[in-house]
Amino acid sequence: MDKFNKNCLLSLIVVIGVLNVNQVFALDGYQAPLETIKNIEQPDPLIALNASFRSAYADLRSQLQATQTPVIIQVGDKIILFNKGMRTESMAISPRYTELKTIAHLPLALYVMLSNETNKVMTDVQLDKLRDYRTLIGSVSNALATLNFSSEQLDRQGRLIKRSLSLIDTVLSHKIISKDALHQFTLSQRDDCLANMSDAAEEQINTLDHQFKSWVKDMTPEERQHIRVVVGASHMPRIGNLAMQYFSAALAENFEGRYVEEGSSKDNSFRLIYGENVFDEEKALRLLGTHLIDADIGTNFFNDAQRMHRDLLSDAAEKIIGKKIKSKEIVPLQ
């Protein structure tokens, strides 16, 4: 594929800083009340006590992070191994995965562009966006033959593109689309989208499996036994996350396919951890340290490694709220 067409395909892929007290007081020559300054200079002993706990917790977490190897982190399109003081990085997805998923996103992109514009005449700005998107789709369509799809896959991409272009042309011609027509379009694309997702899933599983096996073959039996994996991703794909499913099988954890809640047993070793909204390796390592500390606290205080992985107030809250509902202190909205 030439550079232009590659760029067209890629085009389809879809701090908060907190001012410290001194900064706040310095703004616009603000003069803090004397009592406020005294409170800052002489902090509440409970606040100081809590700060000491947090500092000790952070120190222990750092110590645990430094001693945990091997650790595998999968975030975004990368998979990273930390072992014996070395960091090794590889790709977690293949080019074919990206191609399949990107083209499957065509109907989704059109739905997002049109779903809030149904049953009304579209503006010139909205129509221009559709024209620009049509140009991108057309460029990808011209490049399909260079992507080395199987014949079945090539036909499928052609159908996804053809239906998408047809919808755009209809909207551009009439400057309006009904909600029913948009729904019929999404239904017409569903099976081909799911087929692309199935092929993409197999591509990613094969990529993860190849890389995992290449790392594991050089490990000692003891290292294999102590591998820990952190998968970082967003909130929405947590349930049934592909990488979580793969590593649960590869690590000989309990595997039941899609599941609502991972790792619910009291003796969980936390070899496999999902990091919600964790997108970089530093945060993933910190999350691993947090899990290990909280599992140790839960075991030693409550004989339950999972206890600190839910709100410590949850049991009491359940009882108190139940009583208040029964006594009608809390009345559910009607």
Solvent accessible surface area in square Angstrom, and as a share of the most:
residue,aa,sasa,rsa
1,M,65,0.29
2,D,83,0.43
3,K,159,0.67
4,F,131,0.55
5,N,23,0.12
6,K,105,0.44
7,N,73,0.38
8,C,9,0.05
9,L,13,0.07
10,L,103,0.51
11,S,65,0.42
12,L,4,0.02
13,I,78,0.40
14,V,144,0.83
15,V,181,1.04
16,I,167,0.85
17,G,54,0.52
18,V,138,0.79
19,L,93,0.46
20,N,85,0.44
21,V,68,0.39
22,N,117,0.60
23,Q,85,0.38
24,V,64,0.37
25,F,44,0.18
26,A,72,0.56
27,L,96,0.48
28,D,153,0.79
29,G,69,0.66
30,Y,111,0.42
31,Q,147,0.65
32,A,8,0.07
33,P,72,0.45
34,L,122,0.61
35,E,107,0.48
36,T,50,0.29
37,I,52,0.27
38,K,94,0.40
39,N,90,0.46
40,I,77,0.39
41,E,123,0.55
42,Q,141,0.62
43,P,75,0.47
44,D,66,0.34
45,P,105,0.66
46,L,130,0.65
47,I,115,0.58
48,A,49,0.38
49,L,126,0.63
50,N,71,0.36
51,A,54,0.42
52,S,68,0.44
53,F,117,0.49
54,R,156,0.57
55,S,62,0.40
56,A,61,0.47
57,Y,39,0.15
58,A,37,0.29
59,D,80,0.41
60,L,78,0.39
61,R,52,0.19
62,S,67,0.43
63,Q,110,0.49
64,L,46,0.23
65,Q,51,0.23
66,A,83,0.65
67,T,99,0.58
68,Q,41,0.18
69,T,61,0.36
70,P,1,0.00
71,V,1,0.01
72,I,0,0.00
73,I,0,0.00
74,Q,10,0.04
75,V,14,0.08
76,G,59,0.57
77,D,55,0.28
78,K,75,0.32
79,I,0,0.00
80,I,3,0.02
81,L,16,0.08
82,F,40,0.17
83,N,19,0.10
84,K,136,0.58
85,G,85,0.82
86,M,136,0.60
87,R,111,0.40
88,T,57,0.33
89,E,73,0.33
90,S,31,0.20
91,M,96,0.43
92,A,0,0.00
93,I,31,0.16
94,S,21,0.14
95,P,105,0.66
96,R,51,0.19
97,Y,30,0.11
98,T,36,0.21
99,E,22,0.10
100,L,0,0.00
101,K,68,0.29
102,T,5,0.03
103,I,0,0.00
104,A,7,0.05
105,H,51,0.23
106,L,0,0.00
107,P,7,0.05
108,L,99,0.49
109,A,15,0.11
110,L,0,0.00
111,Y,98,0.37
112,V,99,0.57
113,M,60,0.27
114,L,0,0.00
115,S,44,0.28
116,N,119,0.61
117,E,28,0.12
118,T,23,0.14
119,N,95,0.49
120,K,98,0.42
121,V,110,0.63
122,M,9,0.04
123,T,74,0.43
124,D,102,0.53
125,V,101,0.58
126,Q,44,0.19
127,L,1,0.01
128,D,69,0.36
129,K,118,0.50
130,L,1,0.01
131,R,104,0.38
132,D,96,0.49
133,Y,23,0.09
134,R,83,0.30
135,T,92,0.53
136,L,48,0.24
137,I,0,0.00
138,G,18,0.18
139,S,12,0.08
140,V,2,0.01
141,S,41,0.26
142,N,123,0.63
143,A,2,0.01
144,L,15,0.08
145,A,87,0.67
146,T,64,0.37
147,L,10,0.05
148,N,126,0.65
149,F,21,0.09
150,S,59,0.38
151,S,91,0.59
152,E,94,0.42
153,Q,26,0.12
154,L,65,0.32
155,D,86,0.44
156,R,9,0.03
157,Q,0,0.00
158,G,27,0.26
159,R,95,0.35
160,L,0,0.00
161,I,4,0.02
162,K,151,0.64
163,R,70,0.25
164,S,0,0.00
165,L,30,0.15
166,S,64,0.41
167,L,19,0.09
168,I,0,0.00
169,D,61,0.32
170,T,67,0.39
171,V,0,0.00
172,L,34,0.17
173,S,85,0.55
174,H,121,0.54
175,K,92,0.39
176,I,71,0.36
177,I,11,0.06
178,S,49,0.32
179,K,139,0.59
180,D,108,0.56
181,A,46,0.35
182,L,4,0.02
183,H,101,0.45
184,Q,111,0.49
185,F,14,0.06
186,T,38,0.22
187,L,70,0.35
188,S,53,0.34
189,Q,1,0.00
190,R,135,0.49
191,D,102,0.53
192,D,13,0.07
193,C,24,0.15
194,L,109,0.54
195,A,33,0.25
196,N,0,0.00
197,M,63,0.28
198,S,70,0.45
199,D,35,0.18
200,A,3,0.02
201,A,33,0.26
202,E,107,0.48
203,E,51,0.23
204,Q,20,0.09
205,I,71,0.36
206,N,84,0.43
207,T,30,0.18
208,L,0,0.00
209,D,37,0.19
210,H,135,0.60
211,Q,26,0.12
212,F,17,0.07
213,K,123,0.52
214,S,34,0.22
215,W,23,0.08
216,V,23,0.13
217,K,133,0.56
218,D,105,0.54
219,M,13,0.06
220,T,64,0.37
221,P,114,0.72
222,E,118,0.53
223,E,27,0.12
224,R,104,0.38
225,Q,127,0.56
226,H,95,0.42
227,I,3,0.01
228,R,41,0.15
229,V,0,0.00
230,V,0,0.00
231,V,1,0.00
232,G,3,0.03
233,A,19,0.15
234,S,45,0.29
235,H,103,0.46
236,M,165,0.74
237,P,59,0.37
238,R,80,0.29
239,I,102,0.52
240,G,14,0.14
241,N,19,0.10
242,L,42,0.21
243,A,2,0.02
244,M,2,0.01
245,Q,39,0.17
246,Y,23,0.09
247,F,0,0.00
248,S,5,0.03
249,A,57,0.44
250,A,39,0.30
251,L,9,0.04
252,A,94,0.73
253,E,56,0.25
254,N,141,0.72
255,F,102,0.42
256,E,143,0.64
257,G,18,0.17
258,R,199,0.73
259,Y,38,0.15
260,V,122,0.70
261,E,124,0.56
262,E,39,0.18
263,G,32,0.31
264,S,81,0.52
265,S,58,0.37
266,K,135,0.57
267,D,120,0.62
268,N,26,0.13
269,S,58,0.38
270,F,10,0.04
271,R,44,0.16
272,L,24,0.12
273,I,4,0.02
274,Y,9,0.03
275,G,0,0.00
276,E,64,0.29
277,N,85,0.43
278,V,16,0.09
279,F,124,0.52
280,D,57,0.30
281,E,46,0.21
282,E,117,0.52
283,K,98,0.42
284,A,0,0.00
285,L,37,0.18
286,R,87,0.32
287,L,43,0.21
288,L,1,0.00
289,G,0,0.00
290,T,34,0.20
291,H,32,0.14
292,L,21,0.10
293,I,3,0.01
294,D,19,0.10
295,A,13,0.10
296,D,84,0.43
297,I,46,0.23
298,G,0,0.00
299,T,69,0.40
300,N,110,0.56
301,F,153,0.64
302,F,92,0.38
303,N,124,0.64
304,D,17,0.09
305,A,8,0.06
306,Q,30,0.13
307,R,19,0.07
308,M,53,0.23
309,H,58,0.26
310,R,110,0.40
311,D,89,0.46
312,L,89,0.44
313,L,124,0.62
314,S,34,0.22
315,D,63,0.33
316,A,53,0.41
317,A,39,0.30
318,E,131,0.59
319,K,141,0.60
320,I,91,0.46
321,I,84,0.43
322,G,38,0.37
323,K,146,0.62
324,K,69,0.29
325,I,83,0.42
326,K,179,0.76
327,S,69,0.44
328,K,157,0.66
329,E,120,0.54
330,I,69,0.35
331,V,101,0.58
332,P,78,0.49
333,L,179,0.89
334,Q,205,0.91
